[in-house]
Amino acid sequence: MTPREHQLQLLEIIDRVHPFDGATGPLPGNLREAYLAIPRHGFVHRYRLLGETSGFHEITPENLAGHLPVIYRNVVQTYVDSKGEALPSSNSEPAFILRVLEQLDLRPGQRVLEVGSGGGWLSAIMGHAVGPSGKVTGIEIFPELAAQSRADLAALGVGNVEIVAGDGGHGWPAGAPFDRVIFTAGSPDLPAVFYDQVRDGGLLVAPFRNRGGGEDLLVLQKRGSEFVMRAATLAYFVPLTGEKGRGDADAPQRWDELPLWRELRLHPCAERKLWFGGPTASPYELLTGGFRRFLGKLEPDFVALRSAGAGSPMMPAALVFGLMDEAKRSLALFHPYRLTGYGAPDCFERCLAIYRLWCELGMPSTGGLRLVVRRADDRTPAPPGMPVCRGESTFIWSLPDRG
C-alpha cells in the first residue's frame, strides 16, 4: 500500500470515533484536508509502541514501507531520543487527537499555541487548518524533539508553524493573545498566565488530572476573567513536566496507610450492594469511572485510595474511593460492587444520597456538570458550586439545571 492508501484507511477509523458527547459525523472538511496534506510518517523517526519497555523502532528511507502500517494505525507511539531512551512524550492516537482538534474549531487567520508539541505533526495540521494568515506556536520541553520537529516542518515547507524549546507551563507571552490553546500533556492545574494569554472568547483545551485517577479533557472558553466548560471527555495523557508539573504528588495514597482506616476498619456500620453497569469482567476502576468523577467534583470530603499493588500511572491498583470525615470519625468506601460505611454513618448516608442523585440525572460523567475556572486569587463573588483549588486556579463544579 502507498502512504496515501494508509492515510485513507486510517481516515475511515477517524470518521467513526466520537469521544465527545453529542459529536457525530465524519471529520470536518478543514481538518480532513489538513490531515491528508500533512503525512504522519514525515514526523516519526524512532518510536516504541505502548506497552513496549525496551528497544525501539528506527525508520530509514529503506525500511519506511514496512513501518507505514504501524505509523498509520490508531495507536499511541512513544518518542525515543537519539540514545534509544524513551521520552515521557508520545504521539497520541490519531483518531482521538484529531477529534480533539475538532473541538478547537480552528479557522483561517487564528493564532494557536500548543503546549507540548512533541514531534510536530499536530502543530503542522493546525498550521494547515489556520492557513497562511494564521500562525501556530508549539512549545516542547525536550530540545531534541523541538529541533527534529523544526527540521521536519522545514522539509515539508510548512512556514506558519514555529517550534520553541522551553517550558510550556509558562505559555508564550511573545505570541499572545492566542485564539486557541491546546495542552497535549496532563496538567494538575491551569497556570495563571493563560488568563492573560487567551483572547476573550478564545478556546483552551487541556487534560486535567482527576482526584482518583485518569484525566478530564476539558474544552474551556474564555469569558472575561474566567473560563467556562463547553465539553469534556475522559482521557489519558503523559503528565506535564517542567515547573508547573507535580509528578506523582496527586496520586492516590495507600489505604492501608490511612490512619482513619486503621482506626475504623474493624467497625463497619452499614453495607449496601451497588451496581455500576457493564460486564462483570470489566475492571472495577473502569466501571466506576463516571460516578467516581461525579462524586469527586461535588463532594469536598472525597477520597481516592489504592492498595499496595503496583498498578500503573493511568489506573492505580485496586482503586477504592468514597468519603472521609475525620471530625465525625466517619468513612465510607466503594469496594467492588458494594458500599461499606465505617464508624459514624454520616459518610455512608451521603454516598448513598449522591449515588441516587447520579442515577436520577442519567449517570452523567464530567460532561454532565457545569464548570467555571478562575484565578485562585480572584476575590470577586464566585458562582455557586463546589470550589476545588488546584494551586493557581480554582475549579468550581456544579450540577446543571434540572428543569
N, C-alpha and C positions, 0 to 999 in steps of 0.2 A: 504493500500500500504506500502511496505517496504521503508526504506530510499533510497536504490539503485533505486527503481522504481521512486521515486520522483526526484532523481538526473537525471535520464534518461529523464523523462518528461520535466524537465527544459532545458536539453541539446537540445531538439528539438527546443525550443524557441530561445536559444542562437545561434543555427545554422542559424536562419532566420534573425538575427539582424545584420545590416551593417551600423553603423553610419558614417564611413569614406568614402568619395567619392572614387569610384573605387574598393572598397573592396567587394569581393563576396566569396561564398563558405562556407563550414562548418568550425567550429573551427579547427585550425591546430592540428595535432596529438599530439604534445608535451603538449599543453595546455589542450587538451581533456583528455589525460592520467592524468595530474595533477589535473584537476577538479574532475575526478572520484575517485582519490586517496585521496583527502582531503575533508572530509564531512563538508558541511557548518554548519550543526547543532552542530558540535563539538566546534563552536566558538560563538554561540548565547545563551545567558543566560537570559537577561532581555532586552525587546525592546518595542518601540512604533512604530506603523506604521505611515507613512507620513500622516499628517492631524489630528492625534490624539493629543489632547492638555493636557490631564490629564490621570492619571492612567498608568499602564504598564502591560506587559505580562511577567510572570516569568516562566521559563522552569525548570521542575524537571524530574528525570527519570520516574516518574509515569505518567506525562502528556505529555511527549515528542511526542508521536504518534499524539496527537491532534494538535500539533504545526507544524508538518512537512509540511502540505500543505501550510502554510504561509512562513516558512523558505525557501522552495524551490519554492516560487512564485517569479516572476520577479518584485519585488517591493523594495522600499527603507525602511530600518529599522533604527530607531534612537536608539542609545545606551542610556541606563539608568543606573545610578550609584546605589550603594547598598542602598541609601536612597530613591530611587524611582524618583530621579530628572533626567530629560532628559539632556543629554550632547550635546554640539554643535559638534557632531561627528556622522557619520552614516555608515551603511553597504549599499553600493551602489547597484543599480540594477545589478544582476549577469550578465545578457546578455550584458549590456553596458560595465561594468568594465572588463569583460574577453576579449571583443573586443579591449579595450584599451591596455590590456596586449599583444594582438596580435601585436600591433604597436611597442611594445618594442623589438620584435624579440629576445626573450630570448633563450640562448644557454648554453649547459653544460660548467661549469667552470667559468661563469661570476660572477662578484661582483655587487650586486644590492643594492640600497638604496631606501627605501620607506619613504617618509615624510608624517606622519600622518597615522600610521599603524593600528589605531583603534583596532578592535578585533583580528587581526592577521590572518584572513582567507586568505586574498590576499597575505600576506607575505609567508604563508605556500605553497600556489600554486606556487609562484615564486621560492621558495626553491626547490620544486619538479622539476620544469622545468629546473633549472640550475644544478641539480644533486649534488651528494656528493662532487664533486670537486669544486663546486661553493659555494657562500655564500650570504645570504640576511640579511641586517640590516634594521630593522624598528625602526623609532623614533616616539614615541607617547607622547604628551604633558600632557595627563591625567594619573597620576601614577596608578590609579586603573585599567584602561584599559590595561596599559602596563603589570601590574602584572598578570591580568587574562589571557591575550594572551600568556604570558610565560608559565603559568600553562597548558593551552590548547595545546600548541605546545609540551610540555613535555609529556602530556598524549597520544599524537599521535605518539611520538617517532621521531619528526622532529628535527634533530640535527644540521642542517646547517642554521638555522634562529635565529638571535639574535634580541631581542627587547630591546630598550633603552628608558627609561623615560627621556624626555628632549624636548627642543625647536628645532624642525626640520628645522626652518628657518636658522639655523646656519650650517646645514649639519652635517657630521660626519667625521671630519678630520682623526680620528684614522683608518678608513677603506678605505680612499681614496688612489688612484683614483678609481672611480667606472666606470664600463662598462655601467650601466643603472641606471637612477634615475627616480622615479615617485613620483609626488605630488598627494595626494588624498584630497587636500584642495585648494580652490581657492585663488590664490596669487595676490596681486596688483602689484608685481614686481618680478624680478628674482634676488635674493640676490647674491652679488658679489662673495661669497665664492664658488659658484658652477662652476665658470670658472676654478678654480683650482682643484675641486673635481671630475670633469667628465673627463674621459680619452679622448684624441683626437680621433675622430671617434665615440665616445660613443653617446648614446641617452638619452635625458631628455624629459619626458612627464609631462606636468603640465597644469592645468586650470588657465588662466589669465583673470582678470576682463576686461570687455569691458566698454568703456565710453558709458553710455546709457543703462546698464543693461545686465545681463547674463555674460557668460564667454566663451572664446575660449579655447578649449582643444588643445594644440599645441604639435606636435611631433617635437622636435628640435634635430639637430645633431651637435655635437661639431666639428668645423673645425678651427684648430689653436686657435686663441684667441677669437673666437666668435661662436655663434650658428646660424644655418640656418634652416628654417622651412621645414619639409618634408611633413607634413599633418596637417589637422585641422578639428575640428568639434565643433558644439555648445554644451555646457554642463552647468550643474548647480551643484556645489559642495558646501559643507559647507565652510565658509571662513577660511582662515589661521589665527590661533591665535598665541600668542606669540609676541616677539619683532618685527618680520617682518610683522605682520598683521597690517591693518589700520582700522579695524572695518568698520564703515559706512562713512569714510572720502571721499570715491569716489562716494557716492550715488548722483543721480541727484538732483539738487536743485528745489525748488518750483518755478514755472514760475510766480506766482503772486508776488514773492519777487524779481524778476529780475528788476533792475532799468530801463534798456533799454526797456523792455516790457511795463512797466508802462508809459514810455515816448511816445512810438510809437504805442501802441495798437489801438489808435483811428485814426491812419494814415496809413491804408493799401495802398500799391502802386500797387499790382498786385495779381492775384489769378489764379490757374490752377488746374483742376481736374486731379488726378493721380490714377492709378490702380496698385496694387501690386500683384494681383493674389490670388487664394484661395477663399474659400467660404466666403460670406459676414458676416456669423455668427461668423467667427473666430475672436479672439481678434486682434485688430489693431497692438498691440505690436508684436504678432507672425507673422502677415502678412508682416510687415516691417523689421523683424529681419535681413534678409540678406542684404538689402540695408543700414540699419542703421549701421551695422558693416563695410560695404564697405565705406560709407561716413565718418565715424568716424576715419578710418585709413588713409584716403587720404587727409583730409581737416583739417588744423590746427585750423580753426575757428568753428569746430563742437561744438554743444552744445546739451545736453540732459536735459530735464526739466520734472517735474512731477506736477500733480495737488495737491491739499491739501488732497486728499483721502488717505486712509491708505495703500492700495496695499499690497505688500509683498516684501521680500528681493530679490526674484527671478524675479518678474515682477512688477516694480513700477506702481502705479495707474495712469491711463490716461497719459501715457508717450507721450510726443511730442518731436520732435528733429528737428535740422536744422543747420543753420549757423548764426553766430553773429559777426559783425564787428563794435565795438564801435566807432572806429575812424571815420568811414564813416556814422555812425548813420544808420546802415542797419541791418535788421533782417529778416530771412526767416524761417518759421516753417512748418513742415509737420504735419498737423492735419489729422484726419481720412478722407482719400480719397481726400485730396486736399493739395496743397502747397500755402501758403499765404505769400506775402512779405510785410514788414512794413518799413516805412522811405525810404531811398535811395534804388534803385532796385538792387544794386550790388549782395547781397547775394541771392536774388531770381533768378537772371540770372545764378549764379554759381551753385545753386542747380539744376536747370533745365539741365544745361550742364552735370553735373556729373550723373544725373539720366539717360540721354540719353546714356552716355558712359556705364553705368552699363547695360543697356538694350542691347547695341551693343555687349558687352562682354559675353552675355548669362546669365545675372543676377547672377554673382558669389557672394559667401559669402567669409569668410576668407580664405578658402582653395584655392580660385582662385587668391590669391595675393601672392606676394613674401615678405619674412621677413628675416631680419638679426638682431640678438640681440647681443649687445656688451656692455661692461662696460661703464657706464656713463662717466667715466674719461678717456676713450680711446681717445687719441689725433691724432691717425693715420687718413689718409684721409678716409672718410666714403663713402659707396656706395650710389648711387643716390636713392632718395626716401624721404618720409616724416618721420623725426625722432620724436618719442614721448618718452621723458624722463620720466620714471616712478619712479625714485629715484636712485637706484644703477645700473640700466640697462637702455639702450636706445633701443627702438624697432623701427627699420627703415623699413617702409612699402613701397612697390612699386608695380606698375602694371606689369603683366607678358608681355613677348614679344607678339606682336600681328601679328606675321608672319603667 
